[in-house]
Amino acid sequence: MLRVGSKSACMACRNLVSTNMGVRFRVPLQKLHPLSRAIHHRYSGNANPQRPPHRTAARYFTSMSRLPMRPPKPPPGTGGRGHQQQRNFWVAQLAARLLKLRYILLGSAVGGGYTAKKTYDEWKEMLPDFSEYNWVIPDFVWELSEQIDLEKLAKALPEIEEIAKLLPDFNKIGENFTFLKSLLSSETSGDPPLKATDSSTAATQDGNDKQYKKSSDKERVDQLQEELLRTQLKYQRMLERVEKENKELRKVVLQKDDKGIHRRKVKKSLIDLYSEVLDILSDYDANYNTQDHLPRVVVVGDQSAGKTSVLEMIAQARIFPRGSGEMMTRSPVKVTLSEGPHHVAMFKDSGREFDLTKEDDLAALRHEIELRMRKSVKEGQTVSCETISLSVKGPGIQRMVLVDLPGVISTVTAGMASDTKETIFSISRAYMQNPNAIILCIQDGSVDAERSIVTDLVSQMDPQGKRTIFVLTKVDLAEKNLASPNRIQQIVEGKLFPMKALGYFAVVTGKGSSGESIDSIKDYEEDFFQNSRLLRDGMLKAHQVTTKNLSLAVSDCFWKMVRESVEQQADVFKASRFNLETEWKNNYPRLRELDRNELFEKAKNEILDEVISLSQVTPQHWEAILQKKLWERVSTHVIENIYLPAAQTTDSGTFNTTVDIKLKQWTDKQLPHKALEVAWETLQEEFARFMAEYKGKDQDDIFDKLKEAVKDESIKRHKWNERAKDSLRVIQHNALEDRSITDKPQWDAAIQFMEETLQSRLKDTESVIRDMVGPGWRQRWLSWMNRTPDQHIRNETKNELERLLKLHDEHTAYLANDEVTTVRKNLEGRGVEVDPVLIKDTWHQLYRRHFLQKALSHCNLCKRGFYYYQRHFVDSELECNDVVLFWRIQRMLVITANTLRQQLTNTEVRRLEKNVKEVLDDFGEDMEKKTHLITGRRVQLAEDLKKVREIQEKLEAFIEALHKEK
């Protein structure tokens, strides 16, 4: 027997195949391999009956192709030739398999490429056409794209199939978008999106609402745009607030270490410490009348004299905006110069560093300075006294603090404020009157000396010239234009101008072009003075020329002044601190020293507590107040326009019809609006009540103005949700439609409500009648009061009309003309002349009183009428339709109060609380508003104490660092 998988079985298969190919071997069929037997049966016509012939043959031939085709053993005597043929057979088989693998790889590559291309085309078709937006991309981007090697870029990109896997499912996105669109459309229309079942009804509704939908869509778009803008502004304010808090937290982390954590000390330079003191003093001077006598270099000069150019040469960078003949310096600019490894600039209130070696950063810095200047100038003014603080660091820069002031002008030109000249003089005097300020007086050497304005101003502020340094600019133009160069010598020797100075300098700060670099100007300046005859002839000395010598001299003078005066100034602020602390202890011994910001935070917490208390009002309290105020608002309309006209009808059917019509009209037009007005007024009154109650609990009266302003602004911003009006109208209409009084307590409550209402109206009517007829006989005798002639006529008319009512108890509400004539003739018979209008007016009040009295009597009879009402008995003597009307009104009041209470507690109170928080946040960021709302000597004293302590601490730290440097 042959085993499956044995070499003999494989040889048998090959023998069988060889037989079919023409080589016949005689092998018994029972000894063949099972696979060989199956092939034999197939070719002999005896296939396996369990399988279809075609499937069996295909499977077996396929299996046979995978079997190892080993050659038969060579017959004896053939030697090694059989082994050589066997090796050749294996080589051919291996080659066939390798070729087969190549075809598989090639087919896979072709199919994968086609699939990737198809996926890419589908993805590309889903993208929108961006050809309309080519104008957004600059031209240089397209030029750059042409220079890019796209083949290298394509090789670096990932495969298309990987990109396709990262793409979202656009079918799901489309389904979500359709769902959201349906929600938005349903929200706009106010109803859920239902399909129309009646085509004629849908067409009619579409025709009627076409114009309404267009207007509503436009209003919704405008509303959404306004809400988006408010949200953007809100989050911008939140971002600024977070950045400010982050800055404060970083400062606390770096300066305080209460838990023993390693603290990194930021070592500041000497000039930075001094600059911080000057910044604090600039804010302190605006709020407190103190004398700031700390040294600084004040740069003054006529307009276009070259002040800015001198500062830029000292700072070694073009940092200031420029204009041809135009006023560019509109506010003081404090520049703190110090030496550092990198040439950078930074504003005091900003963390951005401007790299002064890059032209883009220089342009951005100049633009930022110009924006800050224009922002500081108030409307209707040309210049501002607000100081812009800037620090510049760089290699080789001399340490000092300079203040660039607006240029002095002689004439106010078009476009300037009328007081511009006086304002500039005032700002210049304020800085120069400091006895320790160094005045850097800039004079244009290219113009006549007699046209100078600033020299007179400087000579007034420093007549001895002990702290003035004179600088003559544009010397190259002066040498070229002046016929007598000796005039320049007279200027730098102090013989021409009526002023004295510590030193005189001549500089060249440009060649006439604003685009020149600082290095080129320095080279030009050195070349000019080396070749100038001013130095060759001895008119100028070498130490008097170039901006380099000028900056060295100014820096030496500045630090000399600082060392001589800073300790004296520290003693001054120490004494000021002692005086302020003594004043606080004497006037406010039991209060903490809270400055304006701390007081604002305290007031903010109190206001938020009051708003939280508003949300804790009980529902019963809300409903009682709303029901009472709503009835006070609508009671007159109910009595005068609904009850009285209906009660004067003849039968109950007419009464009910009149009541239903008038209630429907009232509900459709007036009632919902009145109810929302009442709810809004109630919310305001409760908010004000809580503010007043909290005020009595040991509250500081210093917060009164702030709380009143927060309350008014919050109420002003709060807008009631008008969409509730429609739902409220439906609720009120359904409440008034109900006429079924279910139990006796409801009937008794309605009768009590009716009695109280009628008694109140009767009381008012009797008061009106008393005012018409004057005092009675008892008041006339006891109080010595008399009637006026008009009251006497009214009294006689009243008596006559009362007799008419006694005769006709069921009289209608109006007098007939013959009855008016009869009454007038009766009065004339008694000598009383009366006008018919007066008779009708008096009749109206008398009949009103008569009717209310009868209605009250009828109300007492109806107390036992609930049995007849419940059994639906028709009793002509006892009809209580008026009781049912007052029950309907009372039930409507209860339901309306409950609905309004739910809207108040669920929505409006929270929205008001949100408005209060937003108002407090806005007020907290507005320092001017806080200054206006939180005032008083106590606040100002705490502010001054905080500033003086901070200045003293900064000065002491600076003095300590100054001694160490010595």
Residue pairs with C-beta under 8 A, 6 or more apart in sequence:
1 31
2 8
2 9
2 12
2 31
2 32
2 33
3 9
4 33
4 34
4 35
7 70
8 33
9 32
9 33
9 35
9 36
10 33
10 67
10 68
10 70
11 70
11 72
12 27
12 31
12 32
12 33
12 36
13 33
13 35
13 36
13 39
13 64
13 67
14 69
14 70
14 71
14 72
15 25
15 27
15 72
16 25
16 27
16 32
16 36
16 39
16 40
17 39
17 64
18 25
19 25
20 43
29 37
29 40
32 40
35 60
35 63
35 64
38 48
38 56
38 60
39 60
39 64
41 47
41 48
42 53
42 56
42 57
42 60
47 53
47 56
47 57
48 56
69 89
69 93
70 86
71 82
71 85
71 86
71 89
73 82
74 81
74 82
74 83
75 82
112 161
115 161
116 159
116 160
116 161
117 160
119 160
119 161
119 164
120 160
120 164
123 163
123 164
123 167
126 170
182 193
183 193
185 193
186 192
186 193
188 216
188 217
188 220
189 213
190 726
196 202
234 918
237 921
237 922
237 925
240 925
241 921
241 925
247 351
254 263
254 264
254 265
254 266
255 263
256 263
257 263
268 276
269 338
269 399
270 399
270 958
270 961
270 962
270 965
271 336
271 337
271 338
271 399
271 400
271 401
272 336
272 338
272 391
273 954
273 957
273 958
273 961
274 294
274 401
274 562
274 958
275 334
275 336
275 389
275 391
275 401
276 954
277 294
277 951
277 954
277 955
277 958
278 294
278 296
278 334
278 401
279 334
279 348
279 389
280 947
280 950
280 951
280 954
281 292
281 294
281 951
282 292
282 334
282 387
282 389
283 947
284 290
284 292
284 944
284 947
284 948
284 951
285 292
287 940
287 943
287 944
287 947
288 940
288 943
288 944
288 947
290 576
291 572
292 434
293 434
293 435
293 436
293 565
293 569
293 572
294 434
294 436
294 562
294 565
294 566
294 569
295 401
295 434
295 436
295 437
295 438
295 558
295 561
295 562
295 565
295 566
296 334
296 401
296 402
296 403
296 431
296 434
296 437
296 438
296 558
297 400
297 401
297 402
297 403
297 437
297 438
297 440
297 554
297 558
298 402
298 403
298 405
298 428
298 431
298 432
298 434
298 437
298 438
298 439
298 440
299 307
299 310
299 311
299 402
299 403
299 404
299 405
299 440
299 442
300 307
300 405
300 408
300 428
300 431
300 432
300 439
300 440
300 441
300 442
300 454
300 457
300 458
301 307
301 407
301 408
301 441
301 442
301 443
301 444
301 454
302 407
302 408
302 409
302 442
302 443
302 444
302 451
302 452
302 453
302 454
303 327
303 407
303 408
303 409
304 325
304 407
304 444
305 407
305 442
305 443
305 444
305 454
305 473
306 442
306 444
306 473
306 474
306 509
306 510
307 329
307 404
307 405
307 407
307 442
308 320
308 322
308 328
308 329
308 404
309 473
309 509
309 510
310 440
310 442
310 471
310 473
310 507
310 509
310 547
310 550
311 319
311 320
311 335
311 402
311 404
312 318
312 319
312 320
312 509
312 518
313 507
313 509
313 518
313 521
313 522
313 547
313 551
314 337
314 397
314 398
314 402
314 547
314 550
314 551
314 554
315 335
315 337
315 392
315 394
315 397
316 343
316 356
316 394
316 396
316 397
316 518
317 343
317 345
317 356
317 362
317 392
317 394
317 518
318 362
318 366
318 517
318 518
319 335
319 345
319 356
319 362
319 365
319 366
319 369
319 390
319 392
320 328
320 329
320 333
320 366
320 369
320 404
321 328
321 366
321 367
321 369
321 370
321 373
322 328
322 366
322 514
327 382
327 383
327 406
327 407
327 409
327 416
328 370
329 373
329 404
329 405
329 406
329 407
330 373
330 374
330 376
330 377
330 382
330 383
330 384
330 406
331 372
331 373
331 376
331 377
331 383
331 384
331 385
331 386
331 387
331 388
331 406
332 385
332 386
332 387
332 388
332 403
332 404
332 405
332 406
332 427
332 431
333 369
333 387
333 388
333 390
333 403
333 404
334 387
334 388
334 389
334 390
334 401
334 402
334 403
335 390
335 391
335 392
335 401
335 402
335 403
335 404
336 389
336 390
336 391
336 392
336 401
337 391
337 392
337 393
337 397
337 398
337 399
337 400
337 401
337 402
338 391
338 392
338 393
338 397
338 399
339 393
339 394
339 395
339 396
339 397
339 398
339 399
340 393
340 394
340 395
340 397
341 395
342 355
342 393
342 394
343 355
343 356
343 357
343 393
343 394
343 395
344 353
344 354
344 355
344 356
344 392
344 393
344 394
345 353
345 354
345 356
345 365
345 390
345 391
345 392
345 393
346 352
346 353
346 354
346 390
346 391
347 368
347 372
347 388
347 389
347 390
347 391
348 389
348 390
348 391
349 389
354 361
354 362
354 364
354 365
355 361
356 362
356 365
356 392
356 394
369 388
369 390
372 388
373 384
373 388
376 384
376 386
376 388
377 383
377 384
378 384
380 417
381 417
381 420
381 423
382 415
382 416
382 417
382 420
382 423
383 406
383 420
383 423
383 424
383 427
385 423
385 427
385 430
387 403
398 551
398 552
398 554
398 555
399 555
399 559
400 554
400 555
400 558
400 559
401 558
402 440
403 431
405 424
405 427
405 428
405 431
406 424
406 427
407 424
408 424
408 425
408 428
408 453
408 454
408 457
409 420
409 421
409 424
409 453
410 421
410 453
411 421
412 418
412 420
412 421
417 423
425 457
428 457
429 457
429 461
431 437
432 439
432 457
432 458
432 461
432 462
433 461
435 467
436 467
436 561
436 564
436 565
437 467
438 467
438 468
438 469
438 554
438 557
438 558
438 561
439 458
439 461
439 462
439 467
439 468
439 469
440 469
440 471
440 554
441 454
441 455
441 458
441 468
441 469
441 470
441 471
441 499
441 501
442 454
442 471
442 473
443 449
443 452
443 454
443 455
443 470
443 471
443 472
443 473
443 491
443 497
444 452
444 473
444 474
445 472
445 473
445 474
445 475
445 477
445 478
445 488
445 491
445 506
446 474
446 477
446 478
446 481
449 487
449 491
449 496
449 497
452 497
455 497
455 498
455 499
456 498
456 499
458 468
458 499
459 497
459 498
459 499
459 500
462 468
462 500
463 500
464 500
465 494
465 499
465 500
465 501
465 502
466 502
467 502
467 557
467 561
468 499
468 500
468 501
468 502
469 501
469 502
469 503
469 504
469 505
469 550
469 553
469 554
469 557
470 491
470 492
470 494
470 497
470 499
470 501
470 503
470 504
470 505
471 504
471 505
471 506
471 507
471 550
472 478
472 488
472 491
472 492
472 504
472 505
472 506
472 507
473 507
473 508
473 509
474 508
474 509
475 488
475 506
475 507
475 508
475 528
475 532
475 534
475 545
476 508
476 528
476 532
478 488
479 485
479 488
479 532
479 533
479 534
482 488
485 533
485 534
485 537
485 539
486 539
487 496
488 506
488 534
488 539
488 540
489 534
489 539
489 540
490 496
491 497
491 504
492 504
492 505
492 506
492 539
492 540
492 544
493 504
494 500
494 501
494 504
502 557
503 544
503 553
504 544
505 544
505 545
505 549
505 550
505 553
506 534
506 540
506 544
506 545
507 525
507 545
507 546
507 547
507 550
508 521
508 524
508 525
508 528
508 529
509 521
509 525
509 547
510 516
510 521
511 520
511 521
511 524
522 547
522 548
525 546
525 547
526 546
529 535
529 540
529 545
529 546
532 540
533 539
534 540
535 542
535 545
543 549
562 962
563 962
566 955
566 958
566 959
566 962
567 959
569 955
570 952
570 955
570 956
570 959
573 948
573 951
573 952
573 955
574 952
576 948
577 945
577 948
577 949
577 952
580 941
580 944
580 945
580 948
581 945
583 941
584 593
584 941
584 942
584 945
587 937
587 938
587 941
588 938
588 941
591 938
593 942
593 945
593 946
594 602
594 942
595 939
595 942
595 943
595 946
596 930
596 931
596 934
596 939
596 942
596 943
597 930
599 702
599 703
599 934
599 939
599 942
600 706
600 923
600 924
600 930
600 934
602 700
602 703
603 700
603 703
603 706
603 707
603 934
604 920
604 924
606 694
606 699
606 703
606 707
607 691
607 707
607 710
607 916
607 920
608 916
608 917
608 920
609 694
610 687
610 690
610 691
610 694
611 687
611 912
611 913
611 916
612 913
613 690
613 694
614 686
614 687
614 690
614 909
614 912
614 913
615 905
615 909
615 910
615 913
617 686
617 905
619 901
619 905
622 682
622 897
622 900
622 901
622 904
622 905
623 894
623 897
623 898
623 901
624 897
625 682
625 686
626 678
626 679
626 682
626 896
626 897
626 900
626 901
627 893
627 894
627 896
627 897
629 678
629 681
629 682
630 674
630 675
630 678
630 893
630 896
630 897
631 893
633 674
633 677
633 678
634 671
634 674
635 757
637 666
637 670
638 889
639 757
639 761
641 662
641 666
642 659
642 662
642 663
642 666
642 885
643 882
643 885
644 851
645 658
645 662
646 654
646 655
646 658
646 659
646 662
646 885
647 655
647 851
647 855
647 882
648 812
648 813
648 851
649 655
649 658
652 879
652 881
655 881
655 882
656 881
659 881
659 885
663 736
663 888
664 733
667 729
667 732
667 733
667 736
668 729
668 733
671 729
671 732
672 725
672 726
672 728
672 729
672 732
673 725
675 728
675 732
675 896
675 900
676 720
676 722
676 724
676 725
676 728
676 900
678 900
679 720
679 900
679 903
679 904
679 908
680 720
682 904
683 904
683 908
683 909
683 912
684 715
687 711
687 715
687 912
688 711
691 707
691 711
695 701
695 704
695 707
702 934
702 936
702 938
702 939
703 934
705 933
705 934
705 935
706 923
706 933
706 934
709 923
709 929
709 933
710 916
710 919
710 920
710 923
713 919
714 912
714 915
714 916
714 919
715 912
717 915
717 918
717 919
718 908
718 911
718 912
718 915
720 908
721 903
721 907
721 908
724 903
728 896
728 899
728 900
731 895
731 896
731 899
732 892
732 895
732 896
735 888
735 891
735 892
735 895
735 896
736 888
736 889
736 892
738 888
738 891
739 884
739 888
741 747
741 750
741 866
741 869
741 870
741 884
741 887
744 866
746 887
747 866
747 869
747 883
747 887
748 863
749 887
749 890
750 883
750 884
750 886
750 887
750 890
751 859
751 862
751 863
751 883
751 886
753 886
753 887
753 889
753 890
754 859
754 882
754 883
754 886
755 856
755 859
757 886
758 852
758 855
758 856
758 859
759 856
761 852
762 849
762 852
762 853
762 856
765 845
765 848
765 849
765 852
766 849
768 845
769 798
769 845
769 846
769 849
772 791
772 794
772 798
772 842
772 845
773 787
773 791
773 794
773 795
773 798
774 785
774 786
774 787
774 788
774 791
774 792
774 794
774 795
775 783
775 785
775 786
775 787
779 785
780 786
780 787
787 795
793 832
793 833
793 834
793 838
794 838
794 842
796 827
796 830
796 832
796 834
797 823
797 827
797 832
797 834
797 838
797 839
797 842
798 842
798 846
800 823
800 826
800 827
801 823
801 839
801 842
801 843
801 846
802 846
804 811
804 819
804 823
805 811
805 846
805 847
805 850
811 847
813 847
813 851
815 823
815 839
815 840
815 843
820 836
820 839
820 840
823 834
823 839
824 834
824 836
824 839
827 833
827 834
828 834
855 882
858 882
859 882
859 883
861 878
862 878
862 880
862 882
862 883
865 878
865 880
865 883
868 875
868 878
868 880
869 880
869 883
869 884
923 929
923 930
923 933
924 930
